[in-house]
Amino acid sequence: MISLIVLILFLLLMVIIGIWSMKRTKNLDDFFLGGRSIGPWISAFAYGTTYFSAVLFIGFAGSLGWAFGINALWIAAGNTVFGAFFAWIVLAKKTRVMTKKLEVMTMSEFLQERYDAKYMKIISALIIFIFLLPYSASVFKGLGHLFEINFNIKYDIALLIMIGITGLYLVLGGYFAITITDFVQGFIMLIGSILMVAVLVGKGGGLNQTVSTIISNYSIHMGNKQPDFILLISLVFMTSFGTWGLPQMVQKFYAVKSEKVIFKAAIVTTLFALVIGFAAYFTGSMTHVFFDAPIMENGKPVFDKMIPDLLKMNMPDVLMAVILLLILSASMSTLSSLVLVSASSIAIDLYKGHVNPNISKENSLMMMRFLSAVFIAFSYFIARFQLTVIVTLMSLSWGAVAGSFTAAYVYGLYWKRTTKAAAYAGMFTGLILSIFLFYYLGPKNSPIASTIAIIAPFIVVPLVSLFTKPPKVEVIKKAFD
């Protein structure tokens, strides 16, 4: 009952923020980037809450915590240092300055203008649409099951509730509403994570005893089945550097108020990532304290149920309500950013960019709102009817998108000699490798496939650039001068 009351109050707050934010949203720039006026604290929380979703707290924490034990904390460390701090330090200032000079709002627009590549916007927009929409559906699916288990609400009805609330505040307020809700959700995530770890460590006999138990039980539980260390390194790389090329993450750099606030935002994001990442993976490793074996169904381990069961067994009702809000907040923030970026791939990159370039500001805003609603509806149907091809696209999404964009994006910011042909070569190398290696190495080794798909374009792009026609002087001057 307490959880249900807290949930209703939380969702009501999200709706109020959406209605209030609508007054601040006058045009397409406001809707997609918040008018490029977002301060350091809100920008940092927007980045952090988009970074960490229910996939981390339920799926990754349960499976990786059991597979790697205390070594899973290396993933949290990588996410904090490289996925948060260095992402802001290396990318944010250059991105903020160059995207404003080029007058672009999306990753696809940036690539087209930076490389003077007419069809790059279309190709990149299709990649975003194909791979990020199923990913957003997977977040909806996780939330639906969370509601079903903890609130005794049927899965279909739970999905409709989430669709309605997310759609309302996103369609009304756009990016400004997302950042404000992210700020609220971020504090919930911080408080919930700290309390969750504190209670579990207390039940484990204190910090020293808990860590000692994890290490000793891990050897007993895993024996000679401990995963290869290369897989751990790949997970650190994929989840840390992979964010450097994800449109929903990069968008936060476009929207920041000015270059002066970037370092402060970097520090806040780093601290946020440290707390959330540590809490999630340390909780996952504590499955070795509270379980003797993975939860099994039909003879197969079901790691997604380990963290929910762990929390239900050890958390008092009031704290469990906070934890549920923690997971809900993490997912809604990620979900809203994914939907916004997916909708922009059609509304801004394809329709405004190619079909009707002269569309008015008012109609552009209406189109973006309409497509955001359409994409949320698509996400519902994908989450409701789990087709095999969609499940595969969900598994491929991170590696395919990061592999396609990271090298072309980073080189585009820093190296003037990067050519259009090289950017195309890097995009197709990352995309093809991510798909081929996913099937060749198997889903269990998808982090290794994604890592190779992200790294390979960084070799391909400079090689192709050196042997192809240099970019036009006026293109470089517009981007860099």
C-alpha positions as CSV (number, residue, x, y, z in Angstrom):
1,M,0.0,0.0,0.0
2,I,2.8,2.4,0.9
3,S,4.6,1.6,-2.4
4,L,1.4,2.3,-4.4
5,I,0.8,5.7,-2.6
6,V,4.4,6.8,-3.2
7,L,4.2,5.6,-6.9
8,I,1.0,7.7,-7.5
9,L,2.5,10.8,-5.9
10,F,5.7,10.3,-8.0
11,L,3.8,9.9,-11.3
12,L,1.6,12.9,-10.5
13,L,4.7,15.0,-10.0
14,M,6.0,13.9,-13.4
15,V,2.7,15.1,-15.0
16,I,2.8,18.5,-13.2
17,I,6.4,19.0,-14.4
18,G,5.4,18.2,-18.0
19,I,2.5,20.7,-17.9
20,W,4.7,23.4,-16.3
21,S,7.6,22.8,-18.9
22,M,5.2,23.2,-21.8
23,K,5.2,27.0,-21.0
24,R,8.9,27.0,-21.6
25,T,8.8,25.2,-24.9
26,K,8.2,27.6,-27.7
27,N,10.0,26.1,-30.7
28,L,11.8,23.0,-31.9
29,D,15.1,24.1,-30.3
30,D,13.4,24.4,-27.0
31,F,11.7,21.0,-27.4
32,F,14.8,19.1,-28.4
33,L,17.6,21.0,-26.6
34,G,15.9,23.1,-24.0
35,G,17.0,26.2,-25.8
36,R,20.7,25.3,-25.1
37,S,20.2,26.9,-21.6
38,I,20.6,23.9,-19.3
39,G,22.8,24.5,-16.2
40,P,25.6,22.3,-14.9
41,W,23.7,20.4,-12.1
42,I,20.6,19.7,-14.3
43,S,22.9,18.7,-17.3
44,A,24.9,16.4,-15.1
45,F,21.8,14.7,-13.6
46,A,20.3,14.4,-17.1
47,Y,23.5,12.6,-18.3
48,G,23.7,10.4,-15.3
49,T,20.0,9.3,-15.2
50,T,20.1,8.6,-18.9
51,Y,23.3,6.5,-18.5
52,F,21.8,4.2,-15.8
53,S,18.5,2.5,-16.2
54,A,16.6,-0.6,-14.9
55,V,18.8,-2.6,-17.2
56,L,21.7,-1.8,-14.9
57,F,20.0,-2.3,-11.6
58,I,18.1,-5.5,-12.5
59,G,19.7,-7.2,-15.5
60,F,23.4,-6.2,-15.4
61,A,23.7,-6.1,-11.6
62,G,22.2,-9.6,-11.2
63,S,24.1,-11.3,-14.0
64,L,27.4,-9.6,-13.8
65,G,27.5,-9.4,-10.0
66,W,27.0,-13.2,-9.9
67,A,29.5,-13.8,-12.8
68,F,32.3,-11.6,-11.6
69,G,31.7,-11.1,-7.9
70,I,33.6,-8.2,-6.4
71,N,35.4,-7.7,-9.7
72,A,32.2,-6.3,-11.2
73,L,33.2,-3.1,-9.4
74,W,35.8,-2.6,-12.2
75,I,32.8,-1.9,-14.5
76,A,31.5,0.8,-12.1
77,A,35.0,2.3,-12.0
78,G,35.3,2.4,-15.8
79,N,31.8,4.0,-16.1
80,T,32.8,6.7,-13.5
81,V,36.2,7.6,-15.0
82,F,35.7,7.1,-18.7
83,G,31.9,7.0,-19.2
84,A,31.3,10.1,-17.1
85,F,34.3,12.3,-16.3
86,F,36.4,11.9,-19.4
87,A,33.3,11.9,-21.7
88,W,32.5,15.4,-20.4
89,I,36.1,16.6,-20.4
90,V,37.0,15.3,-23.9
91,L,33.7,15.8,-25.7
92,A,31.5,18.4,-24.1
93,K,33.2,21.7,-24.9
94,K,34.1,20.8,-28.5
95,T,30.6,19.5,-29.1
96,R,28.8,22.5,-27.6
97,V,30.9,24.9,-29.7
98,M,30.9,23.1,-33.0
99,T,27.2,22.1,-33.0
100,K,26.3,25.8,-32.4
101,K,28.6,26.9,-35.2
102,L,27.1,24.3,-37.6
103,E,23.6,25.1,-36.3
104,V,22.7,21.5,-35.8
105,M,20.6,19.7,-33.1
106,T,21.2,16.0,-33.7
107,M,24.0,13.5,-34.2
108,S,22.8,12.9,-37.8
109,E,22.8,16.6,-38.6
110,F,26.3,17.0,-37.1
111,L,27.7,14.3,-39.2
112,Q,26.1,15.6,-42.4
113,E,27.3,19.2,-41.8
114,R,30.7,18.3,-40.5
115,Y,31.6,16.1,-43.4
116,D,29.5,17.8,-46.1
117,A,27.9,14.4,-46.7
118,K,24.4,14.6,-48.2
119,Y,23.2,11.1,-47.4
120,M,24.9,10.7,-44.0
121,K,22.0,12.2,-42.2
122,I,19.6,9.7,-43.8
123,I,21.8,6.7,-43.1
124,S,22.6,7.7,-39.5
125,A,18.9,8.5,-38.8
126,L,17.9,5.1,-40.0
127,I,20.5,3.4,-37.7
128,I,19.2,5.4,-34.8
129,F,15.6,4.5,-35.6
130,I,16.2,0.8,-36.2
131,F,18.3,0.2,-33.1
132,L,17.2,2.7,-30.4
133,L,13.5,2.2,-30.8
134,P,13.7,-1.5,-29.8
135,Y,16.0,-0.5,-26.9
136,S,13.4,1.9,-25.6
137,A,10.8,-0.9,-25.9
138,S,13.1,-3.2,-23.7
139,V,13.0,-0.5,-21.0
140,F,9.2,-0.4,-21.1
141,K,9.1,-4.2,-20.9
142,G,11.3,-4.2,-17.8
143,L,9.1,-1.6,-16.1
144,G,6.0,-3.5,-17.0
145,H,7.3,-6.6,-15.3
146,L,8.4,-4.5,-12.3
147,F,4.8,-3.2,-11.9
148,E,3.4,-6.6,-12.3
149,I,5.5,-8.2,-9.6
150,N,5.4,-5.4,-7.0
151,F,2.0,-3.8,-7.5
152,N,-0.1,-6.8,-8.7
153,I,-1.0,-4.8,-11.8
154,K,-1.3,-6.8,-15.0
155,Y,1.6,-6.4,-17.4
156,D,-0.6,-4.9,-20.2
157,I,-2.1,-2.4,-17.9
158,A,1.3,-1.5,-16.4
159,L,2.6,-0.9,-19.9
160,L,-0.3,1.5,-20.6
161,I,0.3,3.4,-17.4
162,M,4.0,3.9,-18.2
163,I,3.2,4.8,-21.8
164,G,0.6,7.4,-20.7
165,I,2.8,9.1,-18.0
166,T,6.0,9.2,-20.0
167,G,4.2,10.3,-23.1
168,L,2.4,13.1,-21.3
169,Y,5.4,14.8,-19.8
170,L,7.6,14.2,-22.8
171,V,5.2,15.3,-25.5
172,L,4.2,18.4,-23.5
173,G,7.5,19.6,-22.2
174,G,10.2,18.0,-24.4
175,Y,13.8,18.1,-23.3
176,F,13.2,20.8,-20.7
177,A,10.6,18.5,-19.0
178,I,13.1,15.6,-19.3
179,T,15.9,17.5,-17.6
180,I,13.7,18.7,-14.7
181,T,12.3,15.2,-14.2
182,D,15.8,13.8,-14.4
183,F,16.9,16.2,-11.7
184,V,14.1,14.9,-9.4
185,Q,14.7,11.3,-10.4
186,G,18.4,11.7,-9.9
187,F,18.1,12.6,-6.3
188,I,15.7,9.7,-5.8
189,M,18.3,7.4,-7.4
190,L,21.1,8.7,-5.1
191,I,19.0,8.3,-1.9
192,G,17.7,4.9,-2.9
193,S,21.1,3.6,-3.9
194,I,22.8,4.6,-0.6
195,L,20.0,3.3,1.6
196,M,19.8,0.0,-0.4
197,V,23.6,-0.7,0.0
198,A,23.5,0.4,3.7
199,V,20.7,-2.0,4.6
200,L,22.2,-5.0,2.6
201,V,25.7,-4.4,4.1
202,G,24.2,-4.3,7.5
203,K,22.5,-7.6,7.0
204,G,25.7,-9.0,5.6
205,G,27.5,-8.2,8.9
206,G,29.2,-4.9,8.0
207,L,31.3,-3.8,5.1
208,N,34.5,-5.9,5.8
209,Q,32.5,-9.0,6.6
210,T,30.3,-8.6,3.5
211,V,33.3,-8.1,1.1
212,S,35.0,-11.1,2.7
213,T,31.9,-13.3,2.3
214,I,31.5,-12.2,-1.4
215,I,35.2,-13.2,-2.2
216,S,35.1,-16.5,-0.3
217,N,31.6,-17.6,-1.6
218,Y,32.4,-16.5,-5.2
219,S,35.2,-19.1,-5.4
220,I,32.8,-21.8,-4.0
221,H,29.9,-20.8,-6.2
222,M,31.7,-20.4,-9.5
223,G,34.6,-22.8,-9.1
224,N,36.2,-23.3,-12.5
225,K,33.3,-21.6,-14.3
226,Q,34.6,-18.1,-13.7
227,P,34.3,-16.0,-16.9
228,D,37.3,-15.0,-19.0
229,F,39.0,-11.7,-17.9
230,I,38.8,-10.5,-21.5
231,L,35.0,-10.5,-21.2
232,L,35.3,-8.2,-18.1
233,I,37.6,-5.8,-19.9
234,S,35.2,-5.7,-22.9
235,L,32.3,-4.9,-20.5
236,V,34.3,-2.1,-19.0
237,F,35.1,-0.7,-22.4
238,M,31.7,-1.2,-24.0
239,T,29.7,0.4,-21.1
240,S,32.2,3.2,-20.6
241,F,33.5,4.3,-24.1
242,G,30.3,3.1,-25.8
243,T,28.5,6.1,-24.4
244,W,30.8,8.5,-26.3
245,G,28.9,7.7,-29.5
246,L,25.3,7.2,-28.3
247,P,23.0,10.1,-29.5
248,Q,20.9,10.2,-26.3
249,M,24.1,10.8,-24.3
250,V,25.8,13.3,-26.7
251,Q,22.6,15.3,-26.8
252,K,23.4,16.5,-23.2
253,F,26.5,18.3,-24.5
254,Y,24.6,20.1,-27.2
255,A,22.1,21.5,-24.6
256,V,24.5,22.7,-21.9
257,K,24.2,26.4,-21.1
258,S,27.9,27.4,-21.9
259,E,31.4,26.1,-22.0
260,K,32.1,27.7,-18.6
261,V,29.8,25.2,-16.7
262,I,31.2,22.0,-18.3
263,F,33.9,21.2,-15.7
264,K,31.3,21.6,-12.9
265,A,28.9,19.3,-14.8
266,A,31.8,16.8,-15.2
267,I,32.4,16.7,-11.5
268,V,28.8,16.3,-10.6
269,T,28.2,13.6,-13.2
270,T,31.3,11.7,-12.0
271,L,30.1,11.7,-8.4
272,F,26.7,10.6,-9.5
273,A,28.1,7.8,-11.6
274,L,30.4,6.7,-8.7
275,V,27.5,6.4,-6.3
276,I,25.0,4.7,-8.7
277,G,27.5,2.4,-10.4
278,F,29.1,1.3,-7.2
279,A,25.6,0.7,-5.6
280,A,24.3,-1.3,-8.5
281,Y,27.3,-3.6,-9.1
282,F,28.1,-4.0,-5.4
283,T,24.5,-5.1,-4.8
284,G,24.9,-7.5,-7.7
285,S,28.0,-9.0,-6.1
286,M,26.2,-9.4,-2.8
287,T,24.0,-12.1,-4.5
288,H,26.9,-14.3,-3.4
289,V,26.1,-13.4,0.2
290,F,22.4,-14.1,0.1
291,F,22.1,-16.9,-2.5
292,D,23.8,-20.3,-2.8
293,A,23.0,-20.6,-6.5
294,P,21.2,-18.6,-9.3
295,I,17.4,-18.6,-9.5
296,M,16.4,-21.4,-11.9
297,E,13.4,-21.7,-14.2
298,N,13.0,-24.6,-16.6
299,G,16.6,-25.7,-15.9
300,K,18.1,-22.3,-16.8
301,P,19.4,-19.5,-14.6
302,V,17.2,-16.3,-14.5
303,F,19.5,-13.6,-13.4
304,D,16.9,-10.8,-13.9
305,K,15.0,-12.1,-10.9
306,M,18.0,-12.2,-8.5
307,I,18.1,-8.5,-7.5
308,P,14.2,-8.1,-7.2
309,D,14.1,-11.3,-5.0
310,L,17.1,-10.1,-3.0
311,L,15.4,-6.7,-2.3
312,K,12.0,-8.2,-1.5
313,M,13.6,-10.6,1.1
314,N,15.7,-7.9,2.8
315,M,14.0,-4.5,2.5
316,P,11.3,-3.1,4.8
317,D,8.2,-1.8,3.0
318,V,9.0,1.9,3.2
319,L,12.5,1.4,1.9
320,M,11.2,-1.0,-0.8
321,A,9.0,1.8,-2.0
322,V,12.0,4.1,-2.4
323,I,14.0,1.3,-4.2
324,L,11.1,0.8,-6.6
325,L,11.1,4.6,-7.3
326,L,14.9,4.3,-7.8
327,I,14.5,1.7,-10.5
328,L,11.5,3.5,-12.0
329,S,13.4,6.8,-12.1
330,A,16.4,5.2,-13.7
331,S,14.2,3.7,-16.4
332,M,11.9,6.6,-17.2
333,S,14.8,9.0,-17.6
334,T,16.6,6.7,-20.0
335,L,13.3,5.9,-21.8
336,S,12.3,9.6,-22.4
337,S,15.8,10.4,-23.8
338,L,15.6,7.4,-26.1
339,V,12.2,8.3,-27.4
340,L,13.2,11.9,-28.0
341,V,16.3,11.0,-30.0
342,S,14.4,8.3,-32.0
343,A,11.6,10.8,-32.8
344,S,14.2,13.4,-33.9
345,S,15.7,11.0,-36.4
346,I,12.4,11.2,-38.3
347,A,11.1,14.7,-37.5
348,I,14.4,16.6,-37.8
349,D,16.8,14.4,-39.7
350,L,14.5,13.0,-42.4
351,Y,11.3,15.1,-42.7
352,K,12.7,18.6,-41.9
353,G,16.1,17.7,-43.4
354,H,15.0,16.2,-46.7
355,V,11.2,16.1,-47.3
356,N,10.2,19.6,-46.2
357,P,13.2,21.8,-45.3
358,N,11.0,24.9,-45.3
359,I,8.6,23.7,-42.6
360,S,7.7,26.5,-40.1
361,K,9.0,26.5,-36.5
362,E,5.4,26.0,-35.3
363,N,4.8,23.0,-37.5
364,S,8.2,21.5,-36.7
365,L,7.3,21.6,-33.0
366,M,4.0,20.0,-33.7
367,M,5.7,17.3,-35.8
368,M,8.2,16.5,-33.1
369,R,5.5,16.2,-30.4
370,F,3.4,14.0,-32.7
371,L,6.2,11.7,-33.6
372,S,7.3,11.5,-29.9
373,A,3.8,10.2,-29.2
374,V,3.9,7.8,-32.2
375,F,7.3,6.4,-31.1
376,I,6.0,5.8,-27.5
377,A,3.0,3.9,-29.1
378,F,5.5,1.9,-31.2
379,S,7.5,1.1,-28.1
380,Y,4.3,-0.2,-26.4
381,F,3.5,-2.6,-29.3
382,I,7.1,-3.8,-29.4
383,A,7.2,-4.4,-25.7
384,R,3.7,-6.1,-25.8
385,F,4.5,-8.4,-28.7
386,Q,8.0,-9.7,-28.3
387,L,9.1,-10.7,-31.9
388,T,12.3,-12.6,-32.3
389,V,13.8,-10.0,-34.6
390,I,13.0,-7.2,-32.1
391,V,14.7,-9.1,-29.3
392,T,17.8,-9.5,-31.4
393,L,17.8,-5.8,-32.3
394,M,17.6,-5.0,-28.5
395,S,20.8,-7.1,-27.9
396,L,22.6,-5.4,-30.8
397,S,21.6,-1.9,-30.1
398,W,24.4,-0.6,-27.9
399,G,27.2,-2.0,-30.1
400,A,25.6,-1.1,-33.4
401,V,24.9,2.5,-32.6
402,A,28.2,3.2,-30.7
403,G,30.2,1.3,-33.4
404,S,28.6,3.3,-36.2
405,F,29.0,6.8,-34.7
406,T,31.8,7.1,-32.1
407,A,34.9,7.3,-34.4
408,A,33.3,9.6,-37.0
409,Y,32.0,11.8,-34.1
410,V,35.3,12.0,-32.2
411,Y,37.5,12.5,-35.2
412,G,35.1,15.1,-36.5
413,L,35.5,17.1,-33.4
414,Y,39.3,17.0,-33.3
415,W,40.9,16.2,-36.6
416,K,40.4,18.6,-39.5
417,R,41.9,16.1,-42.0
418,T,39.1,13.5,-41.5
419,T,37.4,13.0,-44.8
420,K,33.8,12.2,-45.9
421,A,34.8,8.9,-47.3
422,A,36.6,8.0,-44.0
423,A,33.5,8.9,-42.0
424,Y,31.4,6.7,-44.2
425,A,34.0,3.9,-43.9
426,G,34.1,4.2,-40.1
427,M,30.3,4.1,-39.8
428,F,29.8,1.0,-42.0
429,T,32.8,-0.8,-40.4
430,G,31.4,-0.4,-36.9
431,L,27.8,-1.3,-38.0
432,I,28.8,-4.4,-40.0
433,L,31.3,-5.7,-37.4
434,S,28.8,-5.3,-34.6
435,I,26.2,-7.4,-36.4
436,F,28.6,-10.0,-37.9
437,L,30.5,-10.6,-34.6
438,F,27.3,-10.7,-32.6
439,Y,26.3,-13.8,-34.6
440,Y,29.8,-15.2,-35.0
441,L,30.8,-15.0,-31.3
442,G,27.4,-15.5,-29.9
443,P,25.2,-13.3,-27.7
444,K,27.1,-14.3,-24.6
445,N,30.2,-12.6,-26.1
446,S,28.3,-9.5,-27.4
447,P,30.5,-7.2,-25.2
448,I,33.6,-8.4,-27.0
449,A,31.8,-7.9,-30.4
450,S,30.7,-4.4,-29.4
451,T,34.2,-3.5,-28.2
452,I,35.8,-4.6,-31.5
453,A,33.1,-2.7,-33.4
454,I,33.8,0.5,-31.5
455,I,37.7,0.2,-31.8
456,A,38.0,-0.8,-35.4
457,P,36.6,2.4,-36.9
458,F,39.2,4.4,-35.0
459,I,41.8,2.6,-37.1
460,V,39.8,2.7,-40.4
461,V,39.0,6.4,-40.3
462,P,42.6,7.8,-40.2
463,L,43.8,5.3,-42.8
464,V,41.0,6.1,-45.3
465,S,41.4,9.8,-44.6
466,L,45.1,9.7,-45.6
467,F,44.3,8.1,-49.0
468,T,41.2,10.1,-49.9
469,K,40.4,13.7,-51.0
470,P,40.8,16.2,-48.2
471,P,37.7,18.0,-47.0
472,K,36.7,21.4,-48.5
473,V,38.4,24.4,-46.9
474,E,35.0,26.1,-46.4
475,V,33.6,23.1,-44.6
476,I,36.6,23.0,-42.2
477,K,36.5,26.8,-41.7
478,K,32.8,26.7,-40.8
479,A,33.3,23.9,-38.2
480,F,36.6,25.0,-36.6
481,D,37.2,28.7,-37.0
